[in-house]
């Protein structure tokens, strides 16, 4: 079989580049382009030179392991030991995952297998290998981004207690800096209609009404004053609530930043957003 060295180099370089990029994204580490290129180049050199030296199986795996451990160190811009460790774990996990996918393809195409070295990457159709690697990369990238979004959402949800006219509700609230509702200069939280009905069902009339902009235009909704709002160790009297479409099963309240930012450390400062809304 005729093997083109330039194809083998390009293939290994692109695969290493992809895996290192994904590992850094998964570990939320920092890098620079030249560091990624350098690490991928070192990995490619190892992959090309390594088969030229006949080694026993245990030595071959040891060399691969040590080589793989060096690449994240070269790729990461800066970070703690914990950061390097997570990049290292991510890189090896992704390498094994992609390797398993490609091994299935290599087996299907009956590619030559070398004891202690595995299948010869350069023997596979270049387009097929890079195409599968590209799909793998897109999948991992969006899966990682979805995971961190979900984790951020979960870290911004906590339990609050509403007390009004002898009734008490314990509900989950989302600390959201996007809620900039004000009524007569006071911040307004958003509550699901079901929870509002349970808490304020005996109110003769709402505290007032607030205009809220939606995709279908502006709509007026009632504003209620809750006797007591408890968030952790802090309590607030006559906290204002309005009803809204809280489209999530994870929480029933969207807190205003004036309440959430001082009670939940995961939320960034929203002072600028609040100031802009008051103008």
C-alpha positions in Angstrom: 0.0 0.0 0.0 1.3 3.4 -1.0 1.2 6.0 1.9 1.5 9.7 1.3 3.5 11.2 4.2 2.0 14.7 3.7 -1.5 13.2 4.1 -0.5 11.4 7.2 1.0 14.6 8.7 -2.0 16.7 7.8 -4.4 14.2 9.2 -2.7 13.7 12.5 -2.2 17.5 12.9 -5.9 18.2 12.3 -7.0 15.5 14.7 -4.7 16.6 17.4 -5.7 20.2 16.9 -9.4 19.3 17.1 -9.0 17.2 20.3 -6.9 19.8 22.1 -9.4 22.5 21.2 -12.3 20.5 22.4 -10.4 19.5 25.6 -9.7 23.1 26.4 -13.4 24.1 25.7 -14.6 21.3 27.9 -12.3 22.3 30.8 -13.1 26.0 30.3 -9.4 26.8 30.1 -7.6 29.5 28.1 -5.3 29.1 25.1 -3.8 30.9 22.2 -3.7 30.0 18.5 0.1 29.5 18.5 -0.1 27.3 21.5 -2.7 25.0 19.9 -0.6 24.9 16.7 2.6 24.1 18.6 0.9 21.3 20.7 -0.7 19.8 17.6 2.6 19.9 15.8 4.4 18.1 18.6 1.6 15.5 18.7 1.9 15.0 14.9 5.7 14.6 15.2 5.2 11.9 17.8 2.6 10.1 15.7 4.9 10.1 12.6 8.2 9.2 14.4 6.8 6.8 16.9 6.0 3.9 14.5 9.6 3.9 13.3 10.9 2.5 16.6 9.8 -1.1 17.3 8.7 -1.2 21.0 7.0 -3.8 23.1 3.3 -3.2 23.7 3.7 -1.9 27.3 6.4 0.6 26.2 4.4 1.7 23.2 1.4 2.6 25.5 3.6 4.3 28.0 5.1 6.5 25.3 1.7 7.4 24.0 0.5 8.2 27.5 3.5 10.5 28.3 3.2 12.2 24.9 -0.5 12.8 25.4 0.2 14.3 28.8 2.6 16.8 27.4 0.3 18.2 24.8 -2.2 19.9 27.2 0.7 21.5 29.0 1.8 23.1 25.7 -1.8 24.1 24.7 -3.0 25.8 27.8 -2.2 29.5 28.1 -2.2 29.6 31.8 -4.0 28.0 34.7 -3.8 26.2 38.0 -2.9 22.6 38.5 -6.6 21.9 38.6 -7.1 23.5 35.2 -4.2 21.4 33.6 -5.6 18.3 35.2 -9.1 18.8 33.8 -7.7 19.6 30.3 -5.5 16.4 30.6 -8.6 14.3 31.5 -10.7 15.9 28.8 -8.0 15.3 26.2 -7.6 11.6 27.0 -11.4 11.1 27.3 -12.0 12.7 24.0 -9.1 10.8 22.4 -10.5 7.5 23.6 -14.0 8.4 22.4 -12.9 9.5 18.9 -10.5 6.6 18.8 -13.3 4.2 19.5 -15.4 5.8 16.7 -12.5 5.6 14.2 -11.6 2.1 15.2 -15.0 0.9 14.3 -14.6 2.6 10.9 -11.1 1.1 10.4 -12.4 -2.3 11.3 -15.2 -1.9 8.8 -12.7 -1.0 6.0 -10.3 -3.8 7.0 -7.4 -1.5 7.5 -4.0 -3.0 8.5 -3.4 -3.3 12.2 0.1 -3.2 13.8 0.6 -4.9 17.2 1.3 -2.2 19.9 0.5 0.6 17.5 -3.1 0.0 16.5 -4.6 0.8 13.1 -2.7 3.0 10.7 -4.6 6.2 10.4 -3.0 7.1 7.1 -4.5 4.0 5.5 -8.1 5.2 6.0 -9.8 7.5 3.4 -8.8 11.0 4.4 -12.2 12.5 3.7 -14.0 9.9 5.8 -11.7 10.2 8.8 -11.8 14.0 8.8 -15.5 14.0 8.2 -16.2 11.8 11.2 -13.8 13.8 13.3 -15.6 17.0 12.3 -19.0 15.6 13.2 -17.6 14.3 16.5 -16.1 17.8 17.2 -19.4 19.6 16.5 -21.3 17.2 18.7 -18.8 17.5 21.6 -18.7 21.3 21.3 -22.5 21.8 21.5 -22.9 19.1 24.2 -20.2 20.9 26.3 -21.9 24.2 25.8 -25.3 22.8 26.7 -23.8 21.2 29.9 -22.3 24.5 31.1 -25.5 26.4 30.4 -27.5 23.9 32.4 -25.0 24.0 35.2 -25.2 27.8 35.3 -29.0 27.6 35.3 -29.0 25.2 38.2 -26.5 27.3 40.2 -28.8 30.3 39.8 -31.9 28.6 41.2 -32.6 28.5 44.9 -35.6 28.2 47.3 -37.4 31.3 48.6 -40.4 31.6 50.9 -43.5 33.8 50.4 -45.7 34.6 53.3 -49.0 36.5 52.8 -52.2 36.7 54.9 -51.4 33.5 56.8 -50.4 31.5 53.7 -46.8 30.3 53.0 -45.4 29.0 49.8 -41.9 27.6 49.3 -40.9 28.0 45.7 -37.9 27.8 43.5 -36.6 31.1 42.1 -34.3 32.0 39.3 -31.7 34.8 39.9 -32.0 36.5 36.5 -30.3 39.8 35.7 -32.6 40.1 32.7 -35.6 41.0 34.8 -35.6 44.9 34.9 -39.3 45.5 35.9 -40.1 48.4 38.1 -43.4 49.7 39.5 -43.4 53.2 41.0 -39.7 52.9 41.5 -39.8 49.5 43.2 -38.4 46.3 41.7 -41.0 43.7 40.6 -40.5 39.9 40.6 -42.3 37.6 38.2 -44.5 34.8 39.5 -46.3 32.0 37.7 -50.1 32.6 37.5 -50.8 29.3 39.5 -48.6 30.4 42.4 -50.1 33.9 42.3 -53.6 32.4 42.5 -52.7 30.3 45.5 -51.0 33.2 47.3 -53.2 36.2 46.4 -56.6 34.5 45.7 -58.4 36.5 48.5 -57.1 39.9 47.4 -60.0 42.3 46.8 -57.9 44.1 44.2 -54.3 44.1 43.0 -51.8 46.6 44.3 -51.6 48.1 40.8 -51.0 47.3 37.2 -47.8 47.2 35.2 -47.3 47.4 31.4 -45.0 44.6 30.1 -43.7 44.4 26.6 -44.0 41.1 24.8 -43.4 39.8 21.2 -47.1 40.6 20.5 -46.9 44.1 21.9 -47.6 45.6 25.3 -49.9 44.0 27.9 -51.0 45.1 31.3 -50.7 42.7 34.2 -51.6 42.9 37.9 -49.0 43.8 40.6 -49.3 42.3 44.1 -47.6 43.2 47.3 -46.5 40.1 49.3 -46.3 40.6 53.1 -43.0 38.8 53.4 -40.4 37.5 51.1 -37.6 35.3 52.6 -34.4 34.7 50.7 -31.9 32.8 52.9 -31.4 34.7 56.1 -32.9 38.0 54.7 -36.5 39.1 54.7 -38.2 41.7 52.6 -41.6 43.3 53.5 -44.2 44.2 50.8 -42.1 42.7 47.9 -43.9 43.3 44.6 -44.8 40.5 42.2 -46.5 40.3 38.9 -47.7 37.3 36.9 -45.9 36.0 33.8 -45.2 33.0 31.6 -42.3 31.4 33.5 -41.7 28.7 30.9 -39.7 26.3 33.0 -40.3 23.4 35.3 -37.1 24.2 37.2 -38.4 27.4 38.9 -41.6 29.3 39.6 -40.2 32.8 40.2 -37.9 35.1 38.3 -36.4 37.4 40.9 -35.5 41.0 40.2 -31.7 41.7 40.4 -32.2 44.0 43.4 -33.1 40.9 45.4 -31.0 38.2 43.8 -27.6 39.9 43.5 -27.2 40.4 47.2 -28.4 36.9 48.1 -26.9 34.7 45.5 -23.1 34.8 44.8 -23.4 33.1 41.4 -25.1 36.1 39.9 -22.9 38.9 38.5 -23.5 42.5 39.4 -26.6 43.9 37.8 -26.2 47.5 39.0 -25.6 48.8 35.5 -28.7 47.1 34.1 -30.9 48.5 36.9 -29.5 52.0 36.5 -30.2 52.0 32.8 -33.7 50.9 33.4 -34.4 53.7 35.9 -33.4 56.4 33.4 
